């Protein structure tokens, strides 16, 4: 700080006033810088708050959109479930309509008939075999009763 010249009754008022004015300008400059910094901080805070607010709004919009899409998928799944149930019902009706229920008595009756057919086939085969043997062992000409045939040859 500058030393003030001594005058009668104190320091030179012009020099003091000049320094006071300089100091006031420096203080004002610092206050302006301080205000600029405060305003920058406030602007940055407002911008950050707006970014957060916009991000939350966008996230909420995305969430609502996803929920709508999931609800659409849920409705589609419900429609497909109904289709599957309808198909199952129609299928079961067709199966019931064309399914013949066979009880044990009917099954055993079928087996008895099949056994009977098998025995008939065996009898036919045996009869045919016996006939073939009978014909194979029988002479074509009765040589004992017909002696005239020898004279022919």
Chimera marker file (.cmm) of the C-alpha trace (Angstrom):
<marker_set name="trace">
<marker id="1" x="0.000" y="0.000" z="0.000" r="1" g="1" b="0" radius="0.5"/>
<marker id="2" x="1.181" y="3.459" z="-0.796" r="1" g="1" b="0" radius="0.5"/>
<marker id="3" x="2.183" y="5.897" z="1.906" r="1" g="1" b="0" radius="0.5"/>
<marker id="4" x="0.207" y="9.060" z="1.954" r="1" g="1" b="0" radius="0.5"/>
<marker id="5" x="1.932" y="12.439" z="2.192" r="1" g="1" b="0" radius="0.5"/>
<marker id="6" x="1.356" y="14.207" z="5.433" r="1" g="1" b="0" radius="0.5"/>
<marker id="7" x="-0.557" y="17.394" z="5.365" r="1" g="1" b="0" radius="0.5"/>
<marker id="8" x="-1.879" y="19.550" z="8.016" r="1" g="1" b="0" radius="0.5"/>
<marker id="9" x="-4.395" y="17.543" z="9.772" r="1" g="1" b="0" radius="0.5"/>
<marker id="10" x="-3.729" y="14.118" z="8.235" r="1" g="1" b="0" radius="0.5"/>
<marker id="11" x="-3.160" y="12.479" z="4.846" r="1" g="1" b="0" radius="0.5"/>
<marker id="12" x="-3.742" y="14.038" z="1.439" r="1" g="1" b="0" radius="0.5"/>
<marker id="13" x="-7.436" y="13.520" z="0.750" r="1" g="1" b="0" radius="0.5"/>
<marker id="14" x="-6.980" y="13.311" z="-3.032" r="1" g="1" b="0" radius="0.5"/>
<marker id="15" x="-4.442" y="10.479" z="-2.741" r="1" g="1" b="0" radius="0.5"/>
<marker id="16" x="-6.639" y="8.657" z="-0.228" r="1" g="1" b="0" radius="0.5"/>
<marker id="17" x="-9.686" y="9.110" z="-2.412" r="1" g="1" b="0" radius="0.5"/>
<marker id="18" x="-7.718" y="7.797" z="-5.423" r="1" g="1" b="0" radius="0.5"/>
<marker id="19" x="-6.666" y="4.642" z="-3.524" r="1" g="1" b="0" radius="0.5"/>
<marker id="20" x="-10.175" y="4.166" z="-2.163" r="1" g="1" b="0" radius="0.5"/>
<marker id="21" x="-11.539" y="4.424" z="-5.703" r="1" g="1" b="0" radius="0.5"/>
<marker id="22" x="-8.951" y="1.884" z="-6.931" r="1" g="1" b="0" radius="0.5"/>
<marker id="23" x="-9.810" y="-0.471" z="-4.062" r="1" g="1" b="0" radius="0.5"/>
<marker id="24" x="-13.501" y="-0.043" z="-4.712" r="1" g="1" b="0" radius="0.5"/>
<marker id="25" x="-12.890" y="-0.936" z="-8.391" r="1" g="1" b="0" radius="0.5"/>
<marker id="26" x="-10.918" y="-4.036" z="-7.368" r="1" g="1" b="0" radius="0.5"/>
<marker id="27" x="-13.649" y="-5.026" z="-4.907" r="1" g="1" b="0" radius="0.5"/>
<marker id="28" x="-16.302" y="-4.401" z="-7.564" r="1" g="1" b="0" radius="0.5"/>
<marker id="29" x="-14.279" y="-6.532" z="-10.026" r="1" g="1" b="0" radius="0.5"/>
<marker id="30" x="-14.098" y="-9.364" z="-7.447" r="1" g="1" b="0" radius="0.5"/>
<marker id="31" x="-17.818" y="-9.018" z="-6.707" r="1" g="1" b="0" radius="0.5"/>
<marker id="32" x="-18.565" y="-9.152" z="-10.445" r="1" g="1" b="0" radius="0.5"/>
<marker id="33" x="-16.396" y="-12.259" z="-10.781" r="1" g="1" b="0" radius="0.5"/>
<marker id="34" x="-18.072" y="-13.727" z="-7.696" r="1" g="1" b="0" radius="0.5"/>
<marker id="35" x="-21.509" y="-13.002" z="-9.160" r="1" g="1" b="0" radius="0.5"/>
<marker id="36" x="-20.450" y="-14.501" z="-12.510" r="1" g="1" b="0" radius="0.5"/>
<marker id="37" x="-19.232" y="-17.629" z="-10.715" r="1" g="1" b="0" radius="0.5"/>
<marker id="38" x="-22.441" y="-17.804" z="-8.673" r="1" g="1" b="0" radius="0.5"/>
<marker id="39" x="-24.494" y="-17.352" z="-11.852" r="1" g="1" b="0" radius="0.5"/>
<marker id="40" x="-22.448" y="-20.030" z="-13.619" r="1" g="1" b="0" radius="0.5"/>
<marker id="41" x="-22.979" y="-22.377" z="-10.671" r="1" g="1" b="0" radius="0.5"/>
<marker id="42" x="-26.699" y="-21.619" z="-10.645" r="1" g="1" b="0" radius="0.5"/>
<marker id="43" x="-26.906" y="-22.085" z="-14.429" r="1" g="1" b="0" radius="0.5"/>
<marker id="44" x="-24.978" y="-25.347" z="-14.162" r="1" g="1" b="0" radius="0.5"/>
<marker id="45" x="-27.274" y="-26.517" z="-11.344" r="1" g="1" b="0" radius="0.5"/>
<marker id="46" x="-30.360" y="-25.562" z="-13.363" r="1" g="1" b="0" radius="0.5"/>
<marker id="47" x="-28.951" y="-27.322" z="-16.430" r="1" g="1" b="0" radius="0.5"/>
<marker id="48" x="-28.135" y="-30.408" z="-14.332" r="1" g="1" b="0" radius="0.5"/>
<marker id="49" x="-31.603" y="-30.345" z="-12.760" r="1" g="1" b="0" radius="0.5"/>
<marker id="50" x="-33.146" y="-30.034" z="-16.226" r="1" g="1" b="0" radius="0.5"/>
<marker id="51" x="-31.034" y="-32.923" z="-17.501" r="1" g="1" b="0" radius="0.5"/>
<marker id="52" x="-32.088" y="-35.068" z="-14.564" r="1" g="1" b="0" radius="0.5"/>
<marker id="53" x="-35.720" y="-34.018" z="-14.997" r="1" g="1" b="0" radius="0.5"/>
<marker id="54" x="-35.593" y="-34.746" z="-18.760" r="1" g="1" b="0" radius="0.5"/>
<marker id="55" x="-33.858" y="-38.071" z="-18.152" r="1" g="1" b="0" radius="0.5"/>
<marker id="56" x="-36.527" y="-39.039" z="-15.616" r="1" g="1" b="0" radius="0.5"/>
<marker id="57" x="-39.282" y="-37.976" z="-18.008" r="1" g="1" b="0" radius="0.5"/>
<marker id="58" x="-37.677" y="-39.933" z="-20.841" r="1" g="1" b="0" radius="0.5"/>
<marker id="59" x="-37.193" y="-42.947" z="-18.562" r="1" g="1" b="0" radius="0.5"/>
<marker id="60" x="-40.847" y="-42.711" z="-17.518" r="1" g="1" b="0" radius="0.5"/>
<marker id="61" x="-41.896" y="-42.513" z="-21.172" r="1" g="1" b="0" radius="0.5"/>
<marker id="62" x="-39.749" y="-45.558" z="-22.008" r="1" g="1" b="0" radius="0.5"/>
<marker id="63" x="-41.157" y="-47.377" z="-19.019" r="1" g="1" b="0" radius="0.5"/>
<marker id="64" x="-44.726" y="-46.577" z="-20.081" r="1" g="1" b="0" radius="0.5"/>
<marker id="65" x="-43.938" y="-47.696" z="-23.628" r="1" g="1" b="0" radius="0.5"/>
<marker id="66" x="-42.406" y="-50.937" z="-22.374" r="1" g="1" b="0" radius="0.5"/>
<marker id="67" x="-45.384" y="-51.537" z="-20.093" r="1" g="1" b="0" radius="0.5"/>
<marker id="68" x="-47.736" y="-50.987" z="-23.078" r="1" g="1" b="0" radius="0.5"/>
<marker id="69" x="-45.701" y="-53.392" z="-25.188" r="1" g="1" b="0" radius="0.5"/>
<marker id="70" x="-45.656" y="-55.968" z="-22.387" r="1" g="1" b="0" radius="0.5"/>
<marker id="71" x="-49.417" y="-55.620" z="-22.021" r="1" g="1" b="0" radius="0.5"/>
<marker id="72" x="-49.738" y="-56.207" z="-25.774" r="1" g="1" b="0" radius="0.5"/>
<marker id="73" x="-47.580" y="-59.313" z="-25.458" r="1" g="1" b="0" radius="0.5"/>
<marker id="74" x="-49.674" y="-60.449" z="-22.494" r="1" g="1" b="0" radius="0.5"/>
<marker id="75" x="-52.873" y="-60.036" z="-24.550" r="1" g="1" b="0" radius="0.5"/>
<marker id="76" x="-51.305" y="-61.946" z="-27.445" r="1" g="1" b="0" radius="0.5"/>
<marker id="77" x="-50.256" y="-64.737" z="-25.087" r="1" g="1" b="0" radius="0.5"/>
<marker id="78" x="-53.818" y="-64.867" z="-23.733" r="1" g="1" b="0" radius="0.5"/>
<marker id="79" x="-55.183" y="-65.103" z="-27.301" r="1" g="1" b="0" radius="0.5"/>
<marker id="80" x="-52.740" y="-67.895" z="-28.081" r="1" g="1" b="0" radius="0.5"/>
<marker id="81" x="-53.698" y="-69.648" z="-24.862" r="1" g="1" b="0" radius="0.5"/>
<marker id="82" x="-57.353" y="-69.549" z="-25.944" r="1" g="1" b="0" radius="0.5"/>
<marker id="83" x="-56.400" y="-70.934" z="-29.369" r="1" g="1" b="0" radius="0.5"/>
<marker id="84" x="-54.457" y="-73.777" z="-27.773" r="1" g="1" b="0" radius="0.5"/>
<marker id="85" x="-57.379" y="-74.541" z="-25.450" r="1" g="1" b="0" radius="0.5"/>
<marker id="86" x="-59.810" y="-74.476" z="-28.386" r="1" g="1" b="0" radius="0.5"/>
<marker id="87" x="-57.524" y="-76.781" z="-30.363" r="1" g="1" b="0" radius="0.5"/>
<marker id="88" x="-57.264" y="-79.129" z="-27.405" r="1" g="1" b="0" radius="0.5"/>
<marker id="89" x="-61.050" y="-79.198" z="-27.030" r="1" g="1" b="0" radius="0.5"/>
<marker id="90" x="-61.615" y="-79.895" z="-30.746" r="1" g="1" b="0" radius="0.5"/>
<marker id="91" x="-58.899" y="-82.546" z="-30.691" r="1" g="1" b="0" radius="0.5"/>
<marker id="92" x="-60.409" y="-84.261" z="-27.666" r="1" g="1" b="0" radius="0.5"/>
<marker id="93" x="-63.855" y="-84.182" z="-29.284" r="1" g="1" b="0" radius="0.5"/>
<marker id="94" x="-62.439" y="-85.809" z="-32.412" r="1" g="1" b="0" radius="0.5"/>
<marker id="95" x="-60.597" y="-88.414" z="-30.402" r="1" g="1" b="0" radius="0.5"/>
<marker id="96" x="-63.695" y="-89.181" z="-28.343" r="1" g="1" b="0" radius="0.5"/>
<marker id="97" x="-65.840" y="-89.297" z="-31.471" r="1" g="1" b="0" radius="0.5"/>
<marker id="98" x="-63.575" y="-91.744" z="-33.292" r="1" g="1" b="0" radius="0.5"/>
<marker id="99" x="-62.203" y="-93.670" z="-30.386" r="1" g="1" b="0" radius="0.5"/>
<marker id="100" x="-63.760" y="-97.063" z="-29.855" r="1" g="1" b="0" radius="0.5"/>
<marker id="101" x="-63.523" y="-98.130" z="-26.278" r="1" g="1" b="0" radius="0.5"/>
<marker id="102" x="-62.794" y="-101.811" z="-26.031" r="1" g="1" b="0" radius="0.5"/>
<marker id="103" x="-63.527" y="-103.580" z="-22.789" r="1" g="1" b="0" radius="0.5"/>
<marker id="104" x="-61.810" y="-106.756" z="-21.630" r="1" g="1" b="0" radius="0.5"/>
<marker id="105" x="-64.695" y="-108.984" z="-22.740" r="1" g="1" b="0" radius="0.5"/>
<marker id="106" x="-64.556" y="-107.601" z="-26.253" r="1" g="1" b="0" radius="0.5"/>
<marker id="107" x="-60.794" y="-108.033" z="-26.406" r="1" g="1" b="0" radius="0.5"/>
<marker id="108" x="-60.924" y="-111.625" z="-25.181" r="1" g="1" b="0" radius="0.5"/>
<marker id="109" x="-63.699" y="-112.308" z="-27.720" r="1" g="1" b="0" radius="0.5"/>
<marker id="110" x="-61.455" y="-110.997" z="-30.468" r="1" g="1" b="0" radius="0.5"/>
<marker id="111" x="-58.608" y="-113.241" z="-29.302" r="1" g="1" b="0" radius="0.5"/>
<marker id="112" x="-60.942" y="-116.266" z="-29.259" r="1" g="1" b="0" radius="0.5"/>
<marker id="113" x="-61.994" y="-115.538" z="-32.853" r="1" g="1" b="0" radius="0.5"/>
<marker id="114" x="-58.358" y="-115.159" z="-33.902" r="1" g="1" b="0" radius="0.5"/>
<marker id="115" x="-57.489" y="-118.501" z="-32.256" r="1" g="1" b="0" radius="0.5"/>
<marker id="116" x="-60.433" y="-120.122" z="-34.058" r="1" g="1" b="0" radius="0.5"/>
<marker id="117" x="-59.202" y="-118.754" z="-37.388" r="1" g="1" b="0" radius="0.5"/>
<marker id="118" x="-55.699" y="-120.041" z="-36.602" r="1" g="1" b="0" radius="0.5"/>
<marker id="119" x="-57.089" y="-123.552" z="-35.887" r="1" g="1" b="0" radius="0.5"/>
<marker id="120" x="-59.081" y="-123.507" z="-39.120" r="1" g="1" b="0" radius="0.5"/>
<marker id="121" x="-55.955" y="-122.620" z="-41.041" r="1" g="1" b="0" radius="0.5"/>
<marker id="122" x="-54.054" y="-125.455" z="-39.321" r="1" g="1" b="0" radius="0.5"/>
<marker id="123" x="-56.855" y="-127.889" z="-40.202" r="1" g="1" b="0" radius="0.5"/>
<marker id="124" x="-56.853" y="-126.755" z="-43.820" r="1" g="1" b="0" radius="0.5"/>
<marker id="125" x="-53.094" y="-127.142" z="-44.029" r="1" g="1" b="0" radius="0.5"/>
<marker id="126" x="-53.226" y="-130.604" z="-42.423" r="1" g="1" b="0" radius="0.5"/>
<marker id="127" x="-56.102" y="-131.673" z="-44.636" r="1" g="1" b="0" radius="0.5"/>
<marker id="128" x="-54.295" y="-130.454" z="-47.728" r="1" g="1" b="0" radius="0.5"/>
<marker id="129" x="-51.094" y="-132.212" z="-46.651" r="1" g="1" b="0" radius="0.5"/>
<marker id="130" x="-52.988" y="-135.438" z="-45.949" r="1" g="1" b="0" radius="0.5"/>
<marker id="131" x="-54.718" y="-135.247" z="-49.316" r="1" g="1" b="0" radius="0.5"/>
<marker id="132" x="-51.418" y="-134.652" z="-51.051" r="1" g="1" b="0" radius="0.5"/>
<marker id="133" x="-49.872" y="-137.656" z="-49.309" r="1" g="1" b="0" radius="0.5"/>
<marker id="134" x="-52.854" y="-139.811" z="-50.188" r="1" g="1" b="0" radius="0.5"/>
<marker id="135" x="-52.674" y="-138.813" z="-53.826" r="1" g="1" b="0" radius="0.5"/>
<marker id="136" x="-48.897" y="-139.109" z="-53.939" r="1" g="1" b="0" radius="0.5"/>
<marker id="137" x="-48.941" y="-142.655" z="-52.573" r="1" g="1" b="0" radius="0.5"/>
<marker id="138" x="-51.860" y="-143.867" z="-54.719" r="1" g="1" b="0" radius="0.5"/>
<marker id="139" x="-50.926" y="-145.392" z="-58.080" r="1" g="1" b="0" radius="0.5"/>
<marker id="140" x="-52.311" y="-143.724" z="-61.158" r="1" g="1" b="0" radius="0.5"/>
<marker id="141" x="-53.532" y="-147.070" z="-62.526" r="1" g="1" b="0" radius="0.5"/>
<marker id="142" x="-54.730" y="-150.035" z="-60.544" r="1" g="1" b="0" radius="0.5"/>
<marker id="143" x="-52.356" y="-152.746" z="-61.703" r="1" g="1" b="0" radius="0.5"/>
<marker id="144" x="-53.990" y="-155.503" z="-59.744" r="1" g="1" b="0" radius="0.5"/>
<marker id="145" x="-57.433" y="-155.139" z="-61.242" r="1" g="1" b="0" radius="0.5"/>
<marker id="146" x="-56.531" y="-154.125" z="-64.723" r="1" g="1" b="0" radius="0.5"/>
<marker id="147" x="-54.229" y="-156.613" z="-66.426" r="1" g="1" b="0" radius="0.5"/>
<marker id="148" x="-55.272" y="-155.632" z="-69.911" r="1" g="1" b="0" radius="0.5"/>
<marker id="149" x="-53.115" y="-152.534" z="-69.773" r="1" g="1" b="0" radius="0.5"/>
<marker id="150" x="-49.939" y="-154.646" z="-69.729" r="1" g="1" b="0" radius="0.5"/>
<marker id="151" x="-50.768" y="-156.121" z="-73.057" r="1" g="1" b="0" radius="0.5"/>
<marker id="152" x="-51.072" y="-152.716" z="-74.587" r="1" g="1" b="0" radius="0.5"/>
<marker id="153" x="-47.441" y="-151.899" z="-74.120" r="1" g="1" b="0" radius="0.5"/>
<link id1="1" id2="2" r="1" g="1" b="0" radius="0.2"/>
<link id1="2" id2="3" r="1" g="1" b="0" radius="0.2"/>
<link id1="3" id2="4" r="1" g="1" b="0" radius="0.2"/>
<link id1="4" id2="5" r="1" g="1" b="0" radius="0.2"/>
<link id1="5" id2="6" r="1" g="1" b="0" radius="0.2"/>
<link id1="6" id2="7" r="1" g="1" b="0" radius="0.2"/>
<link id1="7" id2="8" r="1" g="1" b="0" radius="0.2"/>
<link id1="8" id2="9" r="1" g="1" b="0" radius="0.2"/>
<link id1="9" id2="10" r="1" g="1" b="0" radius="0.2"/>
<link id1="10" id2="11" r="1" g="1" b="0" radius="0.2"/>
<link id1="11" id2="12" r="1" g="1" b="0" radius="0.2"/>
<link id1="12" id2="13" r="1" g="1" b="0" radius="0.2"/>
<link id1="13" id2="14" r="1" g="1" b="0" radius="0.2"/>
<link id1="14" id2="15" r="1" g="1" b="0" radius="0.2"/>
<link id1="15" id2="16" r="1" g="1" b="0" radius="0.2"/>
<link id1="16" id2="17" r="1" g="1" b="0" radius="0.2"/>
<link id1="17" id2="18" r="1" g="1" b="0" radius="0.2"/>
<link id1="18" id2="19" r="1" g="1" b="0" radius="0.2"/>
<link id1="19" id2="20" r="1" g="1" b="0" radius="0.2"/>
<link id1="20" id2="21" r="1" g="1" b="0" radius="0.2"/>
<link id1="21" id2="22" r="1" g="1" b="0" radius="0.2"/>
<link id1="22" id2="23" r="1" g="1" b="0" radius="0.2"/>
<link id1="23" id2="24" r="1" g="1" b="0" radius="0.2"/>
<link id1="24" id2="25" r="1" g="1" b="0" radius="0.2"/>
<link id1="25" id2="26" r="1" g="1" b="0" radius="0.2"/>
<link id1="26" id2="27" r="1" g="1" b="0" radius="0.2"/>
<link id1="27" id2="28" r="1" g="1" b="0" radius="0.2"/>
<link id1="28" id2="29" r="1" g="1" b="0" radius="0.2"/>
<link id1="29" id2="30" r="1" g="1" b="0" radius="0.2"/>
<link id1="30" id2="31" r="1" g="1" b="0" radius="0.2"/>
<link id1="31" id2="32" r="1" g="1" b="0" radius="0.2"/>
<link id1="32" id2="33" r="1" g="1" b="0" radius="0.2"/>
<link id1="33" id2="34" r="1" g="1" b="0" radius="0.2"/>
<link id1="34" id2="35" r="1" g="1" b="0" radius="0.2"/>
<link id1="35" id2="36" r="1" g="1" b="0" radius="0.2"/>
<link id1="36" id2="37" r="1" g="1" b="0" radius="0.2"/>
<link id1="37" id2="38" r="1" g="1" b="0" radius="0.2"/>
<link id1="38" id2="39" r="1" g="1" b="0" radius="0.2"/>
<link id1="39" id2="40" r="1" g="1" b="0" radius="0.2"/>
<link id1="40" id2="41" r="1" g="1" b="0" radius="0.2"/>
<link id1="41" id2="42" r="1" g="1" b="0" radius="0.2"/>
<link id1="42" id2="43" r="1" g="1" b="0" radius="0.2"/>
<link id1="43" id2="44" r="1" g="1" b="0" radius="0.2"/>
<link id1="44" id2="45" r="1" g="1" b="0" radius="0.2"/>
<link id1="45" id2="46" r="1" g="1" b="0" radius="0.2"/>
<link id1="46" id2="47" r="1" g="1" b="0" radius="0.2"/>
<link id1="47" id2="48" r="1" g="1" b="0" radius="0.2"/>
<link id1="48" id2="49" r="1" g="1" b="0" radius="0.2"/>
<link id1="49" id2="50" r="1" g="1" b="0" radius="0.2"/>
<link id1="50" id2="51" r="1" g="1" b="0" radius="0.2"/>
<link id1="51" id2="52" r="1" g="1" b="0" radius="0.2"/>
<link id1="52" id2="53" r="1" g="1" b="0" radius="0.2"/>
<link id1="53" id2="54" r="1" g="1" b="0" radius="0.2"/>
<link id1="54" id2="55" r="1" g="1" b="0" radius="0.2"/>
<link id1="55" id2="56" r="1" g="1" b="0" radius="0.2"/>
<link id1="56" id2="57" r="1" g="1" b="0" radius="0.2"/>
<link id1="57" id2="58" r="1" g="1" b="0" radius="0.2"/>
<link id1="58" id2="59" r="1" g="1" b="0" radius="0.2"/>
<link id1="59" id2="60" r="1" g="1" b="0" radius="0.2"/>
<link id1="60" id2="61" r="1" g="1" b="0" radius="0.2"/>
<link id1="61" id2="62" r="1" g="1" b="0" radius="0.2"/>
<link id1="62" id2="63" r="1" g="1" b="0" radius="0.2"/>
<link id1="63" id2="64" r="1" g="1" b="0" radius="0.2"/>
<link id1="64" id2="65" r="1" g="1" b="0" radius="0.2"/>
<link id1="65" id2="66" r="1" g="1" b="0" radius="0.2"/>
<link id1="66" id2="67" r="1" g="1" b="0" radius="0.2"/>
<link id1="67" id2="68" r="1" g="1" b="0" radius="0.2"/>
<link id1="68" id2="69" r="1" g="1" b="0" radius="0.2"/>
<link id1="69" id2="70" r="1" g="1" b="0" radius="0.2"/>
<link id1="70" id2="71" r="1" g="1" b="0" radius="0.2"/>
<link id1="71" id2="72" r="1" g="1" b="0" radius="0.2"/>
<link id1="72" id2="73" r="1" g="1" b="0" radius="0.2"/>
<link id1="73" id2="74" r="1" g="1" b="0" radius="0.2"/>
<link id1="74" id2="75" r="1" g="1" b="0" radius="0.2"/>
<link id1="75" id2="76" r="1" g="1" b="0" radius="0.2"/>
<link id1="76" id2="77" r="1" g="1" b="0" radius="0.2"/>
<link id1="77" id2="78" r="1" g="1" b="0" radius="0.2"/>
<link id1="78" id2="79" r="1" g="1" b="0" radius="0.2"/>
<link id1="79" id2="80" r="1" g="1" b="0" radius="0.2"/>
<link id1="80" id2="81" r="1" g="1" b="0" radius="0.2"/>
<link id1="81" id2="82" r="1" g="1" b="0" radius="0.2"/>
<link id1="82" id2="83" r="1" g="1" b="0" radius="0.2"/>
<link id1="83" id2="84" r="1" g="1" b="0" radius="0.2"/>
<link id1="84" id2="85" r="1" g="1" b="0" radius="0.2"/>
<link id1="85" id2="86" r="1" g="1" b="0" radius="0.2"/>
<link id1="86" id2="87" r="1" g="1" b="0" radius="0.2"/>
<link id1="87" id2="88" r="1" g="1" b="0" radius="0.2"/>
<link id1="88" id2="89" r="1" g="1" b="0" radius="0.2"/>
<link id1="89" id2="90" r="1" g="1" b="0" radius="0.2"/>
<link id1="90" id2="91" r="1" g="1" b="0" radius="0.2"/>
<link id1="91" id2="92" r="1" g="1" b="0" radius="0.2"/>
<link id1="92" id2="93" r="1" g="1" b="0" radius="0.2"/>
<link id1="93" id2="94" r="1" g="1" b="0" radius="0.2"/>
<link id1="94" id2="95" r="1" g="1" b="0" radius="0.2"/>
<link id1="95" id2="96" r="1" g="1" b="0" radius="0.2"/>
<link id1="96" id2="97" r="1" g="1" b="0" radius="0.2"/>
<link id1="97" id2="98" r="1" g="1" b="0" radius="0.2"/>
<link id1="98" id2="99" r="1" g="1" b="0" radius="0.2"/>
<link id1="99" id2="100" r="1" g="1" b="0" radius="0.2"/>
<link id1="100" id2="101" r="1" g="1" b="0" radius="0.2"/>
<link id1="101" id2="102" r="1" g="1" b="0" radius="0.2"/>
<link id1="102" id2="103" r="1" g="1" b="0" radius="0.2"/>
<link id1="103" id2="104" r="1" g="1" b="0" radius="0.2"/>
<link id1="104" id2="105" r="1" g="1" b="0" radius="0.2"/>
<link id1="105" id2="106" r="1" g="1" b="0" radius="0.2"/>
<link id1="106" id2="107" r="1" g="1" b="0" radius="0.2"/>
<link id1="107" id2="108" r="1" g="1" b="0" radius="0.2"/>
<link id1="108" id2="109" r="1" g="1" b="0" radius="0.2"/>
<link id1="109" id2="110" r="1" g="1" b="0" radius="0.2"/>
<link id1="110" id2="111" r="1" g="1" b="0" radius="0.2"/>
<link id1="111" id2="112" r="1" g="1" b="0" radius="0.2"/>
<link id1="112" id2="113" r="1" g="1" b="0" radius="0.2"/>
<link id1="113" id2="114" r="1" g="1" b="0" radius="0.2"/>
<link id1="114" id2="115" r="1" g="1" b="0" radius="0.2"/>
<link id1="115" id2="116" r="1" g="1" b="0" radius="0.2"/>
<link id1="116" id2="117" r="1" g="1" b="0" radius="0.2"/>
<link id1="117" id2="118" r="1" g="1" b="0" radius="0.2"/>
<link id1="118" id2="119" r="1" g="1" b="0" radius="0.2"/>
<link id1="119" id2="120" r="1" g="1" b="0" radius="0.2"/>
<link id1="120" id2="121" r="1" g="1" b="0" radius="0.2"/>
<link id1="121" id2="122" r="1" g="1" b="0" radius="0.2"/>
<link id1="122" id2="123" r="1" g="1" b="0" radius="0.2"/>
<link id1="123" id2="124" r="1" g="1" b="0" radius="0.2"/>
<link id1="124" id2="125" r="1" g="1" b="0" radius="0.2"/>
<link id1="125" id2="126" r="1" g="1" b="0" radius="0.2"/>
<link id1="126" id2="127" r="1" g="1" b="0" radius="0.2"/>
<link id1="127" id2="128" r="1" g="1" b="0" radius="0.2"/>
<link id1="128" id2="129" r="1" g="1" b="0" radius="0.2"/>
<link id1="129" id2="130" r="1" g="1" b="0" radius="0.2"/>
<link id1="130" id2="131" r="1" g="1" b="0" radius="0.2"/>
<link id1="131" id2="132" r="1" g="1" b="0" radius="0.2"/>
<link id1="132" id2="133" r="1" g="1" b="0" radius="0.2"/>
<link id1="133" id2="134" r="1" g="1" b="0" radius="0.2"/>
<link id1="134" id2="135" r="1" g="1" b="0" radius="0.2"/>
<link id1="135" id2="136" r="1" g="1" b="0" radius="0.2"/>
<link id1="136" id2="137" r="1" g="1" b="0" radius="0.2"/>
<link id1="137" id2="138" r="1" g="1" b="0" radius="0.2"/>
<link id1="138" id2="139" r="1" g="1" b="0" radius="0.2"/>
<link id1="139" id2="140" r="1" g="1" b="0" radius="0.2"/>
<link id1="140" id2="141" r="1" g="1" b="0" radius="0.2"/>
<link id1="141" id2="142" r="1" g="1" b="0" radius="0.2"/>
<link id1="142" id2="143" r="1" g="1" b="0" radius="0.2"/>
<link id1="143" id2="144" r="1" g="1" b="0" radius="0.2"/>
<link id1="144" id2="145" r="1" g="1" b="0" radius="0.2"/>
<link id1="145" id2="146" r="1" g="1" b="0" radius="0.2"/>
<link id1="146" id2="147" r="1" g="1" b="0" radius="0.2"/>
<link id1="147" id2="148" r="1" g="1" b="0" radius="0.2"/>
<link id1="148" id2="149" r="1" g="1" b="0" radius="0.2"/>
<link id1="149" id2="150" r="1" g="1" b="0" radius="0.2"/>
<link id1="150" id2="151" r="1" g="1" b="0" radius="0.2"/>
<link id1="151" id2="152" r="1" g="1" b="0" radius="0.2"/>
<link id1="152" id2="153" r="1" g="1" b="0" radius="0.2"/>
</marker_set>
